[in-house]
Amino acid sequence: MTKTKPTPSHPVSAAVPDWTDTYFRRTKETVGKFGDRTVTYAVFMRRPVVSAPRLAIDWLNGVMAERGAEVSVTLNFPEGKWVGAGEPMVYITGSFYHLVDLETLFLMKLGPACVAAYNAFTMCADLPKVAFLAMDARHCAGTEMAEMMAYAASVGSERARRKVGAKGFVGNATDATAHYFGRDQGQGTMPHALIGYAGSTVRAAEMFHETFPDQPLTVLVDYFGREITDSLDVCRRFPELAASGRLAVRLDTPGGRFVEGLDPPGSYAVLERHAPHAVRGYRDETQLRYLIGTGVSAAAIHWVREKLDEAGFAAVKIVASSGFGPAKCRLMADANAPVDIIGTGSYLPERWTETYATTDIIEYDGERRVKVGREFLFRR
């Protein structure tokens, strides 16, 4: 007999036994032998998160429909709402026989999305005037995770729009998940490989513009280590795009060197001109690196903005990438970094143990019962 193969993102009911924990399968067989009961599960997380349950609940409803079984889902925190540590997020009521083997996969789809949504929210809320692009796909372990993380970014972003009027995530890198950001297609212009292929930054920009003349042009400027020189050369090559705001330079300088023209003393001097409070308020070496260190620091962004403005290219935008997670975004806000767009996948959870959602049955045929220590999960 041929086994049903799961799709990348949505394993069907017949595939569940291959992916669930064995003890749930054996519990299902035992319940089938001794008689079903109606149970209620309470789902919670051990840290604050932003509710991002849609993928998990849609999957649960779909599998239960395939099985011809009814399920009732009570969502205590609608999508995009803040959830405190230990608070029951969802109550799920239905047949123990049909629900017991779904726990593993349901939790897989819930926890990581909620933590990523929390991260995306904090990043967008800390930098409300900055537009974000979701570039998480390359960091994901497969297509199911890529869908989950794109969805989470859209949920966190929408919360930031509601709470602080943030621009939030305005697009992403892939077509498959662009719909989460209200788009039909992914966004992007060129990787470093195109510049290597072209042999120069300006030539790569020319090739891209000739191929996609109606697209705004974002040019990577760190390939040859000449962020300032190549930025200005590209602006001079495309003066109309530069003047109309349809040209952007993207900083992705690696952490092994400073942006062209900077060093530690120069970086301190730049921040002293623009955000002296930021350097005086730093608390650890990581924060100091984000402010005046190598790579795409706050000082580097201020420096590039200075040089563009001095050359008469005030309408040219700055796109920054390279490790822009919650902590780095917070420091960029403190330093008033003049960044227009941030491309990032760094809202992905850093500590995977924080993504573990947990569930316990709290009612059997309407009778309240849960293991000792989890009484806080009972309905109030």
C-alpha positions in Angstrom: 0.0 0.0 0.0 1.4 3.4 -1.0 1.6 6.0 1.7 0.1 9.4 1.1 2.9 11.9 0.8 2.5 15.3 2.6 2.6 18.5 0.7 5.4 20.9 1.8 3.1 23.1 3.9 0.0 21.2 4.5 0.2 17.5 5.4 -3.2 15.8 4.8 -4.9 13.6 7.3 -3.6 10.4 5.9 0.0 11.7 6.3 -0.4 12.7 10.0 0.7 9.3 11.4 4.1 9.7 9.7 4.7 13.0 11.3 3.1 12.8 14.8 4.7 11.5 18.0 4.3 7.7 18.3 2.7 7.9 21.8 -0.1 10.0 20.3 -0.7 7.3 17.6 -0.8 4.6 20.3 -3.1 6.7 22.5 -5.4 7.0 19.5 -5.5 3.2 19.1 -6.2 2.8 22.8 -9.1 5.4 22.7 -10.5 3.6 19.7 -10.6 0.4 21.6 -12.0 1.6 24.9 -14.3 4.5 23.7 -14.0 8.1 22.6 -14.6 11.2 24.7 -15.1 14.8 24.1 -12.1 16.7 25.3 -10.9 20.3 25.5 -7.3 21.3 25.0 -5.8 24.5 26.3 -2.8 25.8 24.3 -0.3 28.2 25.8 3.3 29.5 25.5 5.9 30.2 28.2 6.8 33.7 27.0 5.0 36.8 25.8 4.1 36.6 22.1 1.8 38.1 19.4 -1.0 35.8 18.4 -0.5 34.3 15.0 -2.7 31.3 14.9 -4.2 31.3 11.4 -2.0 28.7 9.7 -2.3 26.3 12.6 -6.1 26.7 13.0 -6.7 26.5 9.2 -4.7 23.3 9.1 -6.6 21.8 12.1 -10.0 22.6 10.6 -9.0 21.1 7.3 -7.8 17.8 8.7 -10.8 17.5 11.0 -13.1 18.2 8.0 -11.3 15.4 6.1 -12.0 13.1 9.0 -15.6 14.1 9.1 -15.2 15.2 12.7 -16.5 18.3 14.3 -14.1 20.7 16.2 -14.8 23.9 18.1 -12.0 26.4 18.4 -12.2 29.3 20.9 -9.5 31.8 20.2 -8.9 33.8 23.3 -6.5 36.3 21.6 -7.4 37.2 18.0 -4.7 37.4 15.4 -2.3 40.3 16.2 -3.1 40.6 19.9 -0.5 40.5 22.6 -0.5 37.3 24.7 1.1 37.1 28.1 3.3 34.2 29.2 1.2 31.2 30.3 -2.1 32.6 29.2 -4.3 30.1 27.3 -4.3 31.2 23.7 -6.7 28.7 22.3 -9.3 26.2 23.6 -9.9 23.3 21.2 -12.9 21.0 21.8 -13.7 17.8 20.0 -13.3 14.1 19.7 -10.3 12.8 21.6 -9.9 10.1 19.0 -9.6 12.5 16.2 -7.6 15.2 17.9 -5.0 13.3 19.9 -2.6 12.7 17.0 -2.9 16.3 15.7 -1.2 17.9 18.7 2.4 17.6 17.4 1.7 19.2 14.1 -0.6 21.9 15.4 2.0 23.1 17.9 4.7 23.1 15.2 2.6 25.6 13.2 1.7 27.8 16.2 4.7 28.6 18.4 7.3 29.7 15.9 4.8 32.0 14.1 3.8 33.7 17.4 7.4 34.4 18.4 8.3 35.7 14.9 5.2 37.9 14.9 6.3 39.4 18.3 9.8 40.1 16.9 8.4 41.7 13.7 6.1 43.9 15.8 8.9 45.2 18.0 11.1 46.0 15.0 8.4 47.9 13.1 7.2 49.7 16.3 10.8 50.8 17.1 11.3 52.2 13.6 7.8 53.3 12.6 9.0 55.5 9.7 11.0 52.8 8.1 9.6 50.4 5.5 10.6 46.7 5.9 11.1 44.0 3.4 10.8 40.4 4.5 13.9 38.5 3.3 13.4 35.5 5.5 13.2 32.8 2.9 16.9 32.1 2.6 17.1 31.5 6.3 14.2 29.1 6.5 14.4 25.3 6.9 12.1 24.5 4.0 9.0 25.9 2.4 6.6 25.3 5.3 8.8 27.4 7.6 9.1 30.1 4.9 5.3 30.4 4.7 5.0 30.5 8.5 7.7 33.2 8.9 6.2 35.4 6.1 2.8 35.1 7.6 4.2 36.0 11.1 5.9 39.1 9.7 2.7 40.3 8.2 0.9 39.8 11.5 3.5 41.6 13.6 3.6 44.4 11.0 -0.1 44.9 11.1 -0.1 45.2 14.8 2.6 47.9 14.6 0.5 49.8 12.1 -2.5 49.7 14.4 -0.5 50.6 17.6 2.0 53.2 16.4 1.1 54.0 12.8 4.2 52.2 11.5 4.9 51.6 7.8 5.8 48.0 8.7 6.5 45.3 6.2 5.6 46.5 2.7 6.7 43.5 0.8 8.8 40.4 0.7 11.3 38.5 -1.4 9.3 35.6 -2.9 6.1 35.3 -5.0 4.7 32.4 -3.0 4.2 34.4 0.2 3.7 37.9 -1.3 0.0 37.7 -0.7 0.6 38.1 3.0 1.8 41.6 2.3 -1.0 42.5 -0.1 1.2 42.0 -3.2 1.1 39.6 -6.2 4.9 39.3 -6.5 8.0 39.3 -4.4 10.3 42.4 -4.4 14.0 42.7 -5.1 16.5 43.9 -7.6 20.0 42.4 -7.5 22.2 40.1 -5.5 26.0 40.5 -5.1 26.4 37.8 -7.8 25.0 40.1 -10.5 27.7 42.7 -9.6 30.4 40.1 -9.8 29.0 39.0 -13.2 28.9 42.6 -14.5 32.4 43.5 -13.3 31.3 46.8 -11.8 28.6 48.2 -9.6 27.6 50.8 -12.2 27.5 48.2 -15.0 25.3 45.9 -12.9 22.9 48.8 -12.4 22.8 49.5 -16.1 22.1 45.9 -16.9 19.3 45.7 -14.4 17.7 49.0 -15.6 17.9 48.0 -19.2 16.2 44.7 -18.4 13.6 46.2 -16.1 13.3 49.9 -17.1 10.0 50.5 -15.3 11.2 49.1 -11.9 12.7 51.3 -9.2 16.4 50.6 -8.9 18.1 49.5 -5.7 21.8 48.9 -6.1 24.1 47.0 -3.7 27.2 49.2 -3.1 29.4 47.1 -0.9 30.7 44.5 -3.3 34.0 46.3 -4.1 34.3 47.9 -0.6 33.6 51.4 -2.2 30.2 52.2 -0.7 30.6 55.9 -1.0 32.4 55.9 -4.4 30.0 53.5 -6.0 26.9 55.1 -4.5 27.8 58.4 -6.0 28.8 56.9 -9.4 25.5 55.2 -9.7 23.7 58.4 -8.8 25.6 60.3 -11.4 24.8 57.6 -14.0 21.1 57.7 -13.3 20.4 61.4 -12.3 16.7 61.3 -13.3 16.1 58.2 -11.1 18.1 59.8 -8.3 16.1 63.1 -8.5 12.7 61.3 -8.6 13.3 59.1 -5.6 13.3 55.9 -7.7 16.9 55.1 -6.9 18.2 53.5 -3.7 21.6 52.3 -2.5 21.7 49.2 -0.4 24.3 48.7 2.4 25.1 45.1 3.2 28.7 45.6 4.3 30.1 42.5 6.0 31.1 42.6 9.6 34.8 42.1 8.8 35.4 45.7 7.7 34.1 49.3 8.0 32.2 51.1 5.3 34.4 53.1 2.9 35.9 56.1 4.6 35.1 55.0 8.2 37.2 53.7 11.1 36.5 53.7 14.9 37.4 57.4 15.4 35.5 58.4 12.3 32.5 56.4 13.4 32.5 58.1 16.8 32.7 61.4 15.1 29.8 60.7 12.8 27.5 59.8 15.7 28.8 62.8 17.7 27.4 65.0 14.9 24.1 63.2 14.6 23.2 61.2 17.8 25.7 61.9 20.6 23.2 60.5 23.2 23.3 57.1 21.5 27.0 56.4 22.2 26.8 57.7 25.7 23.9 55.4 26.5 25.2 52.1 25.2 25.3 49.2 27.6 27.3 46.3 26.1 29.7 45.5 23.3 27.0 44.2 21.0 25.2 47.6 21.2 28.4 49.4 20.6 29.1 47.4 17.5 25.7 48.2 16.1 26.4 51.9 16.7 30.0 52.4 15.6 31.4 49.0 14.6 32.2 47.3 11.4 29.5 46.3 8.9 26.2 48.2 8.6 26.3 50.3 11.8 24.3 53.4 12.7 27.4 55.5 12.0 27.7 53.9 8.6 24.2 54.8 7.6 24.6 58.4 8.8 27.9 58.6 6.9 26.4 57.4 3.6 23.5 59.8 4.0 25.9 62.7 4.6 27.8 61.9 1.4 24.7 61.5 -0.7 23.3 64.8 0.6 26.6 66.7 0.1 26.6 65.5 -3.5 23.1 66.7 -4.1 21.3 63.4 -4.0 19.0 64.0 -1.1 16.1 62.0 -2.8 18.2 58.8 -3.1 17.0 56.3 -0.5 19.1 54.1 1.7 18.3 50.4 2.1 20.1 48.6 4.9 20.4 44.8 5.5 22.6 42.5 7.5 21.4 41.2 10.8 18.6 43.7 11.5 16.8 41.9 14.3 14.9 43.4 17.2 18.0 44.5 19.2 19.7 46.1 16.2 16.5 47.9 15.2 16.2 49.3 18.7 19.7 50.7 18.5 19.0 52.2 15.1 16.0 54.0 16.5 18.1 55.3 19.5 20.7 56.6 17.0 18.2 58.2 14.6 19.7 56.2 11.7 18.5 57.8 8.5 17.5 54.5 6.9 14.5 54.4 4.5 14.1 50.6 4.1 15.3 47.6 6.0 15.6 44.2 4.3 15.6 41.5 6.9 14.8 38.0 7.9 16.2 38.5 11.4 12.8 38.4 13.0 13.1 34.7 12.9 13.4 33.4 16.5 16.9 33.3 17.7 16.3 30.8 20.6 14.2 28.0 19.2 13.3 26.7 22.7 11.2 29.9 23.1 9.0 28.8 20.2 7.7 25.7 21.9 3.9 25.9 22.3 2.4 23.5 24.9 -1.1 22.1 25.3 -2.9 20.1 28.0 -6.3 18.6 28.0 -8.4 20.4 30.7 -11.8 18.7 30.3 -13.0 15.2 29.6 -16.7 15.0 28.7 -17.1 18.4 30.4 -15.4 17.4 33.7 -12.5 19.6 34.6 -9.3 17.6 35.0 -5.7 18.5 34.3 -2.3 17.4 35.6 -1.2 19.1 38.9 0.5 22.4 38.3 -1.5 23.3 35.1 -4.7 24.4 36.9 -4.1 27.9 35.6 -5.3 26.6 32.2 -8.9 26.1 33.3 -11.5 28.3 31.7 -12.4 31.2 34.0 
